[in-house]
Amino acid sequence: MIRVTVYKKENEITGLRTEGHADYAEEGSDIYCAAVSALVINTMNSIERFTDDIFKEVVDEDRAVCDFRAAGTVSHDAELLLQSLVYGLTDLSKDNEMYLSLSFEEVQ
């Protein structure tokens, strides 16, 4: 299962972490892993390209992390991109709870 944790502080998204694999199909053919990866990586790339926001980024075979907490603030544009990501992940997870888990965690 892919587990996505969205970190929030006072209704502002301050980061997210994805980990795991959907195990819907064999590696290279898993549509859920591909969909989540495309949404997350596109969002991180868009934030880098279209905003001046600074965030910690970790991407490897098993996880992706996007963390704004060290920077302290998230611009309006980055927040909008993150909200769009959450919207896409929420929609994807609606009928696919066995492949994708989306949770929210309040942080300091």
C-alpha positions as CSV (number, residue, x, y, z in Angstrom):
1,M,0.0,0.0,0.0
2,I,1.1,3.5,-0.7
3,R,0.9,5.7,2.4
4,V,0.8,9.5,1.9
5,T,1.0,11.7,5.0
6,V,0.2,15.4,4.5
7,Y,1.6,17.6,7.2
8,K,-0.4,20.7,8.1
9,K,0.0,23.6,10.4
10,E,-3.1,25.7,11.1
11,N,-4.7,24.6,7.8
12,E,-1.6,25.3,5.7
13,I,0.2,22.3,4.1
14,T,3.8,22.3,5.3
15,G,4.9,19.1,3.6
16,L,4.1,15.5,2.7
17,R,5.7,12.1,2.7
18,T,4.9,9.1,0.5
19,E,6.1,5.6,1.1
20,G,5.5,2.1,0.0
21,H,4.1,0.5,-3.1
22,A,0.5,-0.2,-4.2
23,D,1.3,-3.8,-5.2
24,Y,-1.6,-3.6,-7.7
25,A,0.5,-5.1,-10.4
26,E,4.1,-6.1,-11.0
27,E,6.8,-3.4,-10.9
28,G,6.7,-1.3,-14.0
29,S,3.0,-2.0,-14.6
30,D,1.5,-0.7,-11.4
31,I,-1.0,2.1,-12.4
32,Y,-1.5,3.3,-8.9
33,C,2.2,3.7,-8.2
34,A,2.6,5.5,-11.5
35,A,-0.4,7.8,-10.8
36,V,0.8,8.8,-7.3
37,S,4.4,9.3,-8.5
38,A,3.3,11.5,-11.4
39,L,1.2,13.7,-9.2
40,V,3.8,14.0,-6.4
41,I,6.8,14.5,-8.7
42,N,5.0,17.0,-10.9
43,T,3.9,19.0,-7.9
44,M,7.5,19.1,-6.5
45,N,8.9,20.1,-9.9
46,S,6.2,22.7,-10.4
47,I,7.0,24.3,-7.0
48,E,10.7,24.4,-7.9
49,R,10.0,25.9,-11.3
50,F,7.2,28.3,-10.6
51,T,7.9,29.6,-7.1
52,D,10.8,30.8,-5.0
53,D,9.9,28.5,-2.1
54,I,12.7,26.5,-0.5
55,F,11.9,23.0,0.7
56,K,13.6,19.8,1.7
57,E,13.3,17.2,-1.0
58,V,14.0,13.5,-0.8
59,V,13.1,11.1,-3.7
60,D,14.2,7.5,-4.0
61,E,12.7,4.2,-5.0
62,D,10.5,3.8,-1.8
63,R,9.6,7.4,-0.8
64,A,9.2,11.0,-1.6
65,V,9.4,13.8,0.9
66,C,8.6,17.5,0.4
67,D,9.1,19.5,3.6
68,F,8.7,23.2,4.0
69,R,9.0,23.3,7.8
70,A,12.6,24.4,7.8
71,A,11.9,27.4,5.6
72,G,9.0,28.5,7.9
73,T,6.6,29.7,5.2
74,V,4.8,28.5,2.2
75,S,3.9,30.9,-0.6
76,H,0.4,31.2,-1.9
77,D,1.4,29.6,-5.2
78,A,3.1,26.6,-3.5
79,E,0.1,26.2,-1.3
80,L,-2.2,26.1,-4.3
81,L,0.0,23.5,-6.0
82,L,0.0,21.4,-2.8
83,Q,-3.8,21.7,-2.4
84,S,-4.1,20.6,-6.0
85,L,-1.9,17.6,-5.2
86,V,-4.1,16.7,-2.2
87,Y,-7.2,17.0,-4.4
88,G,-5.8,14.6,-6.9
89,L,-4.6,12.1,-4.3
90,T,-8.0,12.3,-2.5
91,D,-9.8,11.6,-5.7
92,L,-7.5,8.7,-6.5
93,S,-7.9,7.2,-3.1
94,K,-11.7,7.2,-3.0
95,D,-12.3,3.8,-4.5
96,N,-8.8,2.5,-4.0
97,E,-8.3,2.3,-0.2
98,M,-6.5,-1.0,-0.5
99,Y,-3.8,0.6,-2.7
100,L,-3.5,4.1,-1.4
101,S,-3.9,5.6,2.1
102,L,-4.1,9.3,2.6
103,S,-3.7,10.8,6.1
104,F,-3.2,14.3,7.6
105,E,-1.0,15.1,10.5
106,E,-0.9,18.4,12.4
107,V,2.7,19.5,13.0
108,Q,4.3,22.3,15.0
